[in-house]
């Protein structure tokens, strides 16, 4: 097949328009923040939160209703990502929210949703977090939820289950939820909305709330533990429960994080709001008020619709946009000057349980989240500060280097927020039916750390680098790709690792690299682009989708260039695709979700991905084709 060619004037024009488009989004203080969209779950949960509290904003809820109806699938229910398959948990929450908003259950869209839910087994087959939400509204009995005793707060570090042994997102969601599960408050629910019509078996007659399929023998074992705890929990001393509540409140209050909220993620923040309300805090109590404000800050309110984001992504967006602008030859001083003061150097976060002697030095994903800096963000910010080259950044880069090295796990890789978060048996407790309780090392995060350390000068034979590259080699799939934990999926992981191996100085002829190139070329689509279905986190083929997307095409092209394949016909075809689908205003259209929160459970659409990644790819292609270097010198 003859490779299409984008001539130099057209390439320069595409880069110029993309640069202008991205710059239009830069805030006056230098930072970028784009919308971060999930599925129907969080907007629906926000509506139910208003009804739990009886703080109903009818105008806002009407706009959320428009959003929820607009993303209903042809299958009648709601998917976890754009154009995805039916998901019973998301559908039950969306239906419940629309009914609370005032939609007639006999309206055509509600009938279609109800029929789809019943065909999938009914609301009794929803996941644990959905059933916990339903229990708060008395739609299911509390026995529908696995036992998680509040006394967990008292467990010692050596115990098989300890809060430090689960991921930060699980920990911050669980602690206020433990209080709710212990006290079992009843939602105010002023309109008395229920959803009995969504159950195939009346909730009080369901006998198998806690059931398989089990992923291992651990699941059956923990079901037995759940049954034993269910019998023993009423016998726990009252004084112990009161002390556990005090510990939970102290945990939350210490990490309340102002208007950015507990953990800076919606589920933890919403649980905090309900916890304070359940404990009798008046709405104007400073802690309760700031918790509510943090939730409201996540709303995206448009003239005709609204939704709630899972969190905010300013550090991630600013650093990645900065890399694209730097590649395009635009000064990044403003972005770097905004980023540098956000480095966390004065708060010892939860990661210190495993690394007590390590000085803090990371960046969070959000505006503020000092107890939970993100290794991935820290590496990406460090890469940008180093590339910017201003002497003012030297201290921040060195502090980031120290922290990242200290966060390396014993297997040579890095997790996103914690080292050694690998107690895999915990993913089999009934509460963890989502299978995402932990934060183990992953190839994409580890690759970014290798890229950072290599770019700032760490030698390939340094023990840190040697262990990390060995880890990445072990993680390569049989087909040559790498799994992408935080982006979709094997295209994202493969791009990330190829950038790292290039930065670490591996020869482009290394079999690890050539096999990855062969895989990327093999999954290129006929139009020259690349795309990957979110279902590749399940059983769908690696690296394939029914359409090409700008962000995934950019990752593939960037991966090929990192592997020394700038002159490969596949690279030219990918560049031609990006230039060909660019809009007149310099932006790209991308409806598909190309990121993930929890594989198979929670997916993300970063609205900035369709802007800064294509620009980075186009500008790098120009620079490698017409510059003095044939090998990219940067880690991303």
C-alpha positions as semicolon CSV with decimal commas, in nm:
position;residue;x (nm);y (nm);z (nm)
1;X;0,000;0,000;0,000
2;X;0,135;0,342;-0,095
3;X;0,176;0,562;0,208
4;X;0,003;0,901;0,186
5;X;0,229;1,196;0,232
6;X;0,155;1,516;0,420
7;X;0,369;1,781;0,252
8;X;0,561;2,027;0,464
9;X;0,327;2,325;0,418
10;X;0,025;2,114;0,514
11;X;0,207;1,968;0,815
12;X;0,316;2,311;0,933
13;X;-0,037;2,440;0,888
14;X;-0,182;2,151;1,089
15;X;0,067;2,212;1,370
16;X;0,001;2,585;1,371
17;X;-0,375;2,542;1,389
18;X;-0,345;2,275;1,659
19;X;-0,115;2,498;1,862
20;X;-0,356;2,789;1,840
21;X;-0,644;2,560;1,936
22;X;-0,464;2,431;2,243
23;X;-0,349;2,778;2,348
24;X;-0,710;2,897;2,345
25;X;-0,768;2,671;2,643
26;X;-0,480;2,802;2,855
27;X;-0,592;2,989;3,165
28;X;-0,450;3,334;3,243
29;X;-0,225;3,190;3,516
30;X;-0,072;2,942;3,271
31;X;-0,252;2,620;3,354
32;X;-0,487;2,398;3,155
33;X;-0,784;2,200;3,279
34;X;-1,026;2,015;3,055
35;X;-1,348;1,839;3,135
36;X;-1,311;1,486;3,267
37;X;-1,615;1,277;3,186
38;X;-1,713;0,935;3,313
39;X;-2,040;0,746;3,259
40;X;-2,393;0,795;3,390
41;X;-2,299;0,672;3,736
42;X;-2,159;0,987;3,893
43;X;-2,420;1,233;3,760
44;X;-2,688;0,990;3,881
45;X;-2,521;0,957;4,220
46;X;-2,508;1,336;4,248
47;X;-2,884;1,356;4,193
48;X;-2,939;1,090;4,458
49;X;-2,708;1,278;4,694
50;X;-2,930;1,584;4,665
51;X;-3,230;1,365;4,750
52;X;-3,046;1,201;5,039
53;X;-2,987;1,547;5,187
54;X;-3,312;1,708;5,064
55;X;-3,111;1,981;4,896
56;X;-3,282;1,951;4,561
57;X;-3,178;2,200;4,295
58;X;-3,459;2,143;4,045
59;X;-3,308;2,351;3,766
60;X;-2,973;2,175;3,792
61;X;-3,134;1,833;3,811
62;X;-3,337;1,908;3,500
63;X;-3,012;1,973;3,314
64;X;-2,860;1,650;3,451
65;X;-3,171;1,472;3,326
66;X;-3,102;1,599;2,975
67;X;-2,748;1,462;3,000
68;X;-2,860;1,121;3,128
69;X;-3,127;1,080;2,862
70;X;-2,877;1,185;2,597
71;X;-2,630;0,908;2,678
72;X;-2,885;0,627;2,707
73;X;-2,782;0,343;2,478
74;X;-2,977;0,180;2,198
75;X;-2,993;-0,129;2,419
76;X;-3,220;0,067;2,653
77;X;-2,978;0,105;2,940
78;X;-2,661;0,296;3,009
79;X;-2,307;0,192;2,913
80;X;-1,979;0,255;3,094
81;X;-1,839;0,447;2,797
82;X;-1,952;0,599;2,468
83;X;-2,131;0,346;2,249
84;X;-2,056;0,068;2,497
85;X;-2,262;-0,231;2,601
86;X;-2,535;-0,238;2,862
87;X;-2,426;-0,213;3,226
88;X;-2,682;-0,303;3,488
89;X;-2,533;-0,099;3,775
90;X;-2,500;0,222;3,575
91;X;-2,850;0,166;3,435
92;X;-3,014;0,120;3,774
93;X;-2,855;0,438;3,907
94;X;-2,948;0,638;3,596
95;X;-3,308;0,513;3,606
96;X;-3,333;0,588;3,980
97;X;-3,196;0,939;3,927
98;X;-3,432;1,014;3,637
99;X;-3,728;0,891;3,840
100;X;-3,616;1,115;4,127
101;X;-3,586;1,408;3,887
102;X;-3,948;1,347;3,786
103;X;-3,941;1,133;3,472
104;X;-4,257;0,927;3,430
105;X;-4,175;0,554;3,473
106;X;-4,410;0,488;3,183
107;X;-4,226;0,722;2,948
108;X;-4,076;0,531;2,653
109;X;-3,714;0,582;2,759
110;X;-3,790;0,465;3,113
111;X;-3,977;0,158;2,990
112;X;-3,687;0,065;2,766
113;X;-3,445;0,105;3,055
114;X;-3,661;-0,097;3,291
115;X;-3,701;-0,380;3,040
116;X;-3,324;-0,392;2,981
117;X;-3,251;-0,399;3,355
118;X;-3,500;-0,678;3,420
119;X;-3,366;-0,877;3,126
120;X;-3,017;-0,852;3,280
121;X;-3,133;-1,002;3,610
122;X;-3,282;-0,698;3,777
123;X;-3,146;-0,449;4,028
124;X;-3,055;-0,734;4,261
125;X;-2,762;-0,809;4,028
126;X;-2,597;-0,468;4,062
127;X;-2,252;-0,423;4,210
128;X;-2,168;-0,360;4,574
129;X;-2,142;0,019;4,553
130;X;-2,480;0,040;4,381
131;X;-2,642;-0,180;4,644
132;X;-2,491;0,036;4,919
133;X;-2,649;0,341;4,754
134;X;-2,982;0,160;4,730
135;X;-2,961;0,059;5,098
136;X;-2,935;0,425;5,196
137;X;-3,272;0,476;5,021
138;X;-3,419;0,159;5,176
139;X;-3,454;0,012;4,829
140;X;-3,266;-0,299;4,946
141;X;-3,198;-0,433;5,297
142;X;-2,852;-0,377;5,440
143;X;-2,784;-0,749;5,415
144;X;-2,752;-0,683;5,040
145;X;-2,416;-0,525;5,116
146;X;-2,108;-0,723;5,229
147;X;-2,013;-0,680;5,591
148;X;-1,740;-0,424;5,646
149;X;-1,726;-0,366;6,022
150;X;-1,642;-0,018;6,140
151;X;-1,389;-0,185;6,371
152;X;-1,163;-0,213;6,066
153;X;-1,039;0,123;6,187
154;X;-0,879;-0,054;6,487
155;X;-0,694;-0,327;6,295
156;X;-0,313;-0,332;6,332
157;X;-0,077;-0,302;6,038
158;X;0,018;-0,670;6,053
159;X;-0,343;-0,786;6,012
160;X;-0,430;-0,941;5,672
161;X;-0,677;-0,658;5,609
162;X;-0,556;-0,309;5,687
163;X;-0,652;0,019;5,524
164;X;-0,293;0,079;5,416
165;X;-0,308;-0,244;5,214
166;X;-0,569;-0,113;4,973
167;X;-0,534;0,165;4,719
168;X;-0,574;0,528;4,812
169;X;-0,900;0,557;4,618
170;X;-1,042;0,253;4,800
171;X;-0,927;0,383;5,137
172;X;-1,081;0,728;5,100
173;X;-1,409;0,588;4,970
174;X;-1,427;0,320;5,239
175;X;-1,360;0,517;5,557
176;X;-1,668;0,744;5,545
177;X;-1,868;0,456;5,395
178;X;-1,783;0,241;5,698
179;X;-1,956;0,499;5,916
180;X;-2,261;0,498;5,689
181;X;-2,274;0,117;5,690
182;X;-2,250;0,110;6,068
183;X;-2,511;0,378;6,138
184;X;-2,740;0,291;5,846
185;X;-2,897;0,632;5,792
186;X;-3,214;0,673;5,588
187;X;-3,212;0,914;5,296
188;X;-3,455;1,201;5,346
189;X;-3,588;1,125;4,998
190;X;-3,857;1,395;5,022
191;X;-4,044;1,268;4,715
192;X;-4,051;0,913;4,845
193;X;-3,899;0,770;4,529
194;X;-3,842;0,396;4,514
195;X;-3,759;0,150;4,237
196;X;-3,933;-0,180;4,326
197;X;-4,020;-0,222;3,958
198;X;-3,652;-0,288;3,879
199;X;-3,632;-0,608;4,084
200;X;-3,716;-0,949;3,946
201;X;-3,735;-1,080;4,303
202;X;-3,863;-0,853;4,581
203;X;-3,555;-0,731;4,770
204;X;-3,666;-0,875;5,103
205;X;-3,688;-1,220;4,938
206;X;-3,346;-1,221;4,771
207;X;-3,122;-1,478;4,940
208;X;-2,807;-1,459;4,726
209;X;-2,692;-1,099;4,744
210;X;-2,334;-1,209;4,810
211;X;-2,245;-1,454;4,538
212;X;-1,999;-1,540;4,259
213;X;-1,871;-1,580;4,005
214;X;-1,556;-1,614;4,212
215;X;-1,222;-1,541;4,051
216;X;-1,043;-1,788;4,280
217;X;-1,082;-2,002;4,590
218;X;-1,020;-1,683;4,788
219;X;-1,366;-1,562;4,687
220;X;-1,541;-1,863;4,841
221;X;-1,324;-1,830;5,151
222;X;-1,411;-1,464;5,197
223;X;-1,781;-1,535;5,148
224;X;-1,750;-1,760;5,452
225;X;-1,574;-1,481;5,640
226;X;-1,859;-1,247;5,544
227;X;-2,114;-1,490;5,688
228;X;-1,917;-1,520;6,014
229;X;-1,882;-1,143;6,048
230;X;-2,252;-1,096;5,979
231;X;-2,330;-1,317;6,279
232;X;-2,063;-1,162;6,503
233;X;-2,107;-0,793;6,422
234;X;-2,405;-0,733;6,658
235;X;-2,190;-0,862;6,946
236;X;-1,911;-0,607;6,900
237;X;-1,877;-0,374;7,204
238;X;-2,051;-0,037;7,164
239;X;-1,748;0,145;7,303
240;X;-1,533;-0,007;7,029
241;X;-1,776;0,117;6,764
242;X;-1,781;0,469;6,907
243;X;-1,401;0,477;6,912
244;X;-1,392;0,352;6,554
245;X;-1,626;0,632;6,446
246;X;-1,392;0,881;6,611
247;X;-1,098;0,733;6,421
248;X;-1,288;0,746;6,093
249;X;-1,387;1,108;6,145
250;X;-1,030;1,198;6,239
251;X;-0,901;1,026;5,925
252;X;-1,145;1,218;5,706
253;X;-1,096;1,551;5,880
254;X;-0,717;1,534;5,850
255;X;-0,751;1,471;5,475
256;X;-1,054;1,690;5,409
257;X;-0,847;1,889;5,159
258;X;-1,056;2,206;5,146
259;X;-1,267;2,263;4,839
260;X;-1,077;1,985;4,661
261;X;-1,230;1,724;4,891
262;X;-1,130;1,394;5,048
263;X;-0,901;1,217;4,804
264;X;-1,016;1,475;4,547
265;X;-1,246;1,208;4,396
266;X;-1,624;1,219;4,387
267;X;-1,718;0,892;4,563
268;X;-1,504;0,972;4,866
269;X;-1,629;1,330;4,874
270;X;-1,997;1,230;4,848
271;X;-1,955;0,970;5,122
272;X;-1,795;1,239;5,338
273;X;-2,094;1,469;5,288
274;X;-2,333;1,190;5,389
275;X;-2,114;1,089;5,684
276;X;-2,113;1,440;5,831
277;X;-2,488;1,467;5,778
278;X;-2,547;1,130;5,944
279;X;-2,335;1,231;6,242
280;X;-2,554;1,537;6,292
281;X;-2,325;1,807;6,162
282;X;-2,533;2,110;6,062
283;X;-2,500;2,213;5,699
284;X;-2,310;2,527;5,798
285;X;-2,052;2,343;6,008
286;X;-1,716;2,428;5,848
287;X;-1,628;2,066;5,772
288;X;-1,971;1,979;5,636
289;X;-1,990;2,299;5,434
290;X;-1,651;2,255;5,267
291;X;-1,728;1,890;5,192
292;X;-2,047;1,993;5,012
293;X;-1,864;2,272;4,831
294;X;-1,602;2,025;4,708
295;X;-1,871;1,809;4,551
296;X;-2,040;2,106;4,384
297;X;-1,707;2,211;4,236
298;X;-1,711;1,901;4,016
299;X;-2,026;2,004;3,831
300;X;-2,012;2,098;3,464
301;X;-2,315;2,316;3,401
302;X;-2,401;2,406;3,042
303;X;-2,703;2,604;2,917
304;X;-2,905;2,294;2,832
305;X;-2,741;2,009;3,026
306;X;-2,513;1,934;3,320
307;X;-2,311;1,646;3,462
308;X;-2,075;1,576;3,749
309;X;-1,709;1,491;3,693
310;X;-1,532;1,218;3,893
311;X;-1,248;1,458;3,972
312;X;-1,048;1,743;3,821
313;X;-0,729;1,693;3,619
314;X;-0,536;2,022;3,606
315;X;-0,184;1,895;3,680
316;X;-0,216;1,611;3,430
317;X;-0,365;1,838;3,164
318;X;-0,115;2,118;3,218
319;X;0,190;1,896;3,207
320;X;0,078;1,703;2,898
321;X;-0,032;2,019;2,720
322;X;0,308;2,163;2,809
323;X;0,487;1,874;2,639
324;X;0,283;1,928;2,322
325;X;0,354;2,300;2,320
326;X;0,724;2,245;2,384
327;X;0,741;2,006;2,090
328;X;0,565;2,268;1,878
329;X;0,826;2,527;1,976
330;X;0,605;2,729;2,210
331;X;0,741;2,857;2,540
332;X;0,619;2,663;2,844
333;X;0,735;2,903;3,114
334;X;0,383;2,994;3,226
335;X;0,274;2,630;3,256
336;X;0,592;2,537;3,444
337;X;0,566;2,834;3,675
338;X;0,213;2,727;3,762
339;X;0,313;2,364;3,817
340;X;0,628;2,402;4,023
341;X;0,469;2,548;4,341
342;X;0,222;2,261;4,350
343;X;0,496;2,011;4,434
344;X;0,411;1,853;4,770
345;X;0,710;1,886;5,001
346;X;0,551;1,953;5,340
347;X;0,294;1,673;5,381
348;X;0,391;1,312;5,446
349;X;0,115;1,119;5,273
350;X;-0,028;0,771;5,320
351;X;0,249;0,630;5,097
352;X;0,485;0,674;5,394
353;X;0,341;0,367;5,567
354;X;0,567;0,166;5,335
355;X;0,837;0,433;5,295
356;X;0,863;0,607;5,635
357;X;1,204;0,762;5,573
358;X;1,130;0,905;5,229
359;X;1,093;1,281;5,190
360;X;0,779;1,395;5,005
361;X;0,835;1,542;4,661
362;X;0,552;1,449;4,426
363;X;0,267;1,620;4,247
364;X;-0,101;1,532;4,276
365;X;-0,330;1,484;3,979
366;X;-0,572;1,750;4,101
367;X;-0,531;2,109;4,218
368;X;-0,465;1,984;4,570
369;X;-0,443;1,635;4,716
370;X;-0,137;1,644;4,941
371;X;-0,185;1,307;5,109
372;X;-0,203;1,136;4,771
373;X;0,056;1,258;4,519
374;X;0,066;1,064;4,195
375;X;0,384;0,899;4,069
376;X;0,269;0,927;3,707
377;X;0,196;1,299;3,734
378;X;0,523;1,356;3,915
379;X;0,720;1,194;3,634
380;X;0,534;1,386;3,363
381;X;0,576;1,718;3,544
382;X;0,943;1,644;3,610
383;X;0,996;1,565;3,241
384;X;0,842;1,900;3,145
385;X;1,037;2,105;3,401
386;X;1,358;1,940;3,286
387;X;1,279;2,007;2,922
388;X;1,195;2,368;2,999
389;X;1,547;2,402;3,137
390;X;1,503;2,702;3,366
391;X;1,748;2,692;3,659
392;X;1,461;2,765;3,898
393;X;1,333;2,412;3,838
394;X;1,649;2,228;3,944
395;X;1,552;2,183;4,308
396;X;1,202;2,060;4,222
397;X;1,341;1,810;3,970
398;X;1,589;1,672;4,221
399;X;1,321;1,638;4,489
400;X;1,097;1,457;4,238
401;X;1,385;1,226;4,144
402;X;1,441;1,136;4,508
403;X;1,072;1,066;4,570
404;X;1,021;0,859;4,254
405;X;1,326;0,644;4,326
406;X;1,198;0,591;4,679
407;X;0,855;0,486;4,550
408;X;0,991;0,203;4,334
409;X;0,844;-0,133;4,435
410;X;1,054;-0,440;4,500
411;X;0,966;-0,592;4,162
412;X;1,121;-0,293;3,983
413;X;0,796;-0,127;3,883
414;X;0,588;0,160;4,017
415;X;0,225;0,186;4,120
416;X;0,039;0,511;4,073
417;X;0,013;0,620;4,437
418;X;0,176;0,366;4,669
419;X;0,465;0,119;4,669
420;X;0,413;-0,251;4,737
421;X;0,034;-0,227;4,712
422;X;0,019;-0,588;4,605
423;X;-0,195;-0,778;4,856
424;X;-0,383;-0,941;4,569
425;X;-0,598;-1,168;4,786
426;X;-0,791;-0,857;4,893
427;X;-0,932;-0,821;4,542
428;X;-1,140;-1,130;4,623
429;X;-1,331;-1,003;4,926
430;X;-1,706;-0,958;4,855
431;X;-1,674;-0,581;4,892
432;X;-1,425;-0,576;4,602
433;X;-1,649;-0,716;4,331
434;X;-1,507;-0,445;4,104
435;X;-1,164;-0,607;4,132
436;X;-0,988;-0,271;4,165
437;X;-0,913;-0,250;4,535
438;X;-0,535;-0,231;4,487
439;X;-0,267;-0,015;4,324
440;X;0,003;-0,256;4,207
441;X;0,291;-0,159;3,975
442;X;0,188;-0,118;3,612
443;X;0,380;-0,092;3,288
444;X;0,252;0,254;3,191
445;X;0,333;0,423;3,524
446;X;0,667;0,240;3,544
447;X;0,750;0,350;3,191
448;X;0,692;0,714;3,278
449;X;0,928;0,684;3,575
450;X;1,196;0,528;3,355
451;X;1,146;0,807;3,101
452;X;1,190;1,074;3,368
453;X;1,493;0,920;3,532
454;X;1,661;0,853;3,198
455;X;1,591;1,202;3,063
456;X;1,750;1,367;3,367
457;X;2,059;1,153;3,329
458;X;2,028;0,825;3,520
459;X;2,261;0,568;3,363
460;X;2,123;0,248;3,217
461;X;2,337;0,040;3,453
462;X;2,208;0,213;3,766
463;X;2,038;-0,051;3,983
464;X;1,712;0,146;3,983
465;X;1,708;0,162;3,605
466;X;1,820;-0,197;3,561
467;X;1,537;-0,328;3,782
468;X;1,284;-0,106;3,607
469;X;1,380;-0,206;3,253
470;X;1,381;-0,570;3,357
471;X;1,030;-0,522;3,494
472;X;0,915;-0,369;3,165
473;X;1,064;-0,655;2,966
474;X;0,879;-0,906;3,185
475;X;0,551;-0,722;3,142
476;X;0,552;-0,735;2,761
477;X;0,260;-0,938;2,624
478;X;0,316;-1,233;2,392
479;X;0,199;-1,027;2,094
480;X;0,456;-0,752;2,165
481;X;0,225;-0,499;2,332
482;X;0,201;-0,374;2,689
483;X;-0,111;-0,340;2,904
484;X;-0,213;0,020;2,973
485;X;-0,365;0,049;3,319
486;X;-0,456;0,419;3,301
487;X;-0,514;0,464;2,927
488;X;-0,686;0,252;2,666
489;X;-0,519;0,015;2,653
490;X;-0,248;-0,182;2,478
491;X;-0,184;0,109;2,242
492;X;-0,141;0,339;2,541
493;X;0,080;0,093;2,728
494;X;0,295;0,021;2,424
495;X;0,348;0,390;2,349
496;X;0,443;0,452;2,711
497;X;0,698;0,171;2,727
498;X;0,854;0,242;2,387
499;X;0,916;0,601;2,500
500;X;1,080;0,469;2,815
501;X;1,301;0,213;2,643
502;X;1,414;0,475;2,393
503;X;1,495;0,720;2,673
504;X;1,685;0,446;2,857
505;X;1,906;0,401;2,553
506;X;1,799;0,059;2,427
507;X;1,893;-0,006;2,068
508;X;1,599;0,021;1,835
509;X;1,698;-0,321;1,704
510;X;1,639;-0,479;2,046
511;X;1,383;-0,760;2,000
512;X;1,164;-0,611;2,273
513;X;1,129;-0,296;2,064
514;X;1,103;-0,456;1,720
515;X;0,828;-0,690;1,838
516;X;0,631;-0,391;1,971
517;X;0,672;-0,208;1,640
518;X;0,545;-0,513;1,453
519;X;0,241;-0,527;1,678
520;X;0,160;-0,157;1,633
521;X;0,185;-0,190;1,257
522;X;-0,035;-0,501;1,265
523;X;-0,325;-0,321;1,435
524;X;-0,319;-0,007;1,220
525;X;-0,656;0,049;1,055
526;X;-0,717;0,089;0,683
527;X;-0,769;0,464;0,718
528;X;-0,417;0,500;0,864
529;X;-0,532;0,558;1,220
530;X;-0,550;0,345;1,531
531;X;-0,832;0,279;1,774
532;X;-0,895;0,048;2,065
533;X;-1,216;-0,055;2,232
534;X;-1,250;-0,020;2,608
535;X;-1,361;-0,382;2,593
536;X;-0,997;-0,479;2,545
537;X;-0,993;-0,467;2,926
538;X;-1,222;-0,767;2,890
539;X;-1,222;-1,010;2,601
540;X;-1,193;-0,780;2,299
541;X;-0,878;-0,802;2,083
542;X;-0,578;-0,592;2,180
543;X;-0,548;-0,262;1,998
544;X;-0,858;-0,287;1,779
545;X;-1,179;-0,091;1,744
546;X;-1,440;-0,013;1,482
547;X;-1,304;0,338;1,428
548;X;-0,980;0,531;1,459
549;X;-0,943;0,795;1,728
550;X;-0,710;1,097;1,734
551;X;-0,559;1,029;2,076
552;X;-0,491;0,660;2,018
553;X;-0,351;0,731;1,672
554;X;-0,119;0,988;1,828
555;X;0,001;0,735;2,087
556;X;0,073;0,477;1,819
557;X;0,265;0,725;1,604
558;X;0,460;0,853;1,904
559;X;0,543;0,495;1,996
560;X;0,668;0,420;1,645
561;X;0,884;0,731;1,644
562;X;1,027;0,643;1,986
563;X;1,115;0,302;1,842
564;X;1,310;0,459;1,557
565;X;1,037;0,403;1,297
566;X;0,985;0,764;1,198
567;X;1,035;0,676;0,830
568;X;0,812;0,369;0,843
569;X;0,510;0,390;0,607
570;X;0,279;0,322;0,902
571;X;0,403;0,638;1,070
572;X;0,340;0,847;0,760
573;X;-0,008;0,702;0,728
574;X;-0,082;0,782;1,093
575;X;0,034;1,141;1,048
576;X;-0,179;1,169;0,734
577;X;-0,480;1,044;0,928
578;X;-0,431;1,304;1,202
579;X;-0,389;1,585;0,953
580;X;-0,683;1,463;0,748
581;X;-0,939;1,453;1,029
582;X;-0,832;1,779;1,193
583;X;-1,112;2,034;1,192
584;X;-1,079;2,383;1,050
585;X;-1,053;2,531;1,400
586;X;-0,744;2,318;1,470
587;X;-0,914;2,074;1,705
588;X;-1,019;1,711;1,665
589;X;-1,345;1,532;1,740
590;X;-1,330;1,230;1,969
591;X;-1,643;1,080;2,121
592;X;-1,480;0,752;2,222
593;X;-1,346;0,706;2,574
594;X;-0,972;0,641;2,568
595;X;-0,885;0,624;2,939
596;X;-0,981;0,416;3,238
597;X;-1,038;0,451;3,609
598;X;-1,100;0,085;3,696
599;X;-1,080;-0,174;3,417
600;X;-1,423;-0,323;3,339
601;X;-1,591;-0,091;3,589
602;X;-1,516;0,278;3,535
603;X;-1,388;0,450;3,222
604;X;-1,288;0,807;3,144
605;X;-1,294;1,056;2,862
606;X;-1,032;1,327;2,900
607;X;-1,154;1,610;2,682
608;X;-0,798;1,737;2,642
609;X;-0,657;1,415;2,494
610;X;-0,793;1,492;2,149
611;X;-0,599;1,821;2,146
612;X;-0,259;1,781;2,302
613;X;-0,166;1,428;2,196
614;X;-0,225;1,484;1,822
615;X;-0,030;1,810;1,841
616;X;0,257;1,632;2,017
617;X;0,264;1,363;1,746
618;X;0,249;1,605;1,452
619;X;0,515;1,835;1,595
620;X;0,749;1,548;1,681
621;X;0,715;1,404;1,332
622;X;0,813;1,741;1,185
623;X;1,104;1,776;1,425
624;X;1,245;1,430;1,361
625;X;1,203;1,455;0,986
626;X;1,363;1,795;0,955
627;X;1,584;1,830;1,264
628;X;1,940;1,724;1,329
629;X;1,848;1,426;1,548
630;X;1,696;1,106;1,420
631;X;1,620;0,983;1,772
632;X;1,390;1,167;2,008
633;X;1,577;1,292;2,310
634;X;1,274;1,325;2,537
635;X;1,102;1,067;2,753
636;X;0,749;1,139;2,641
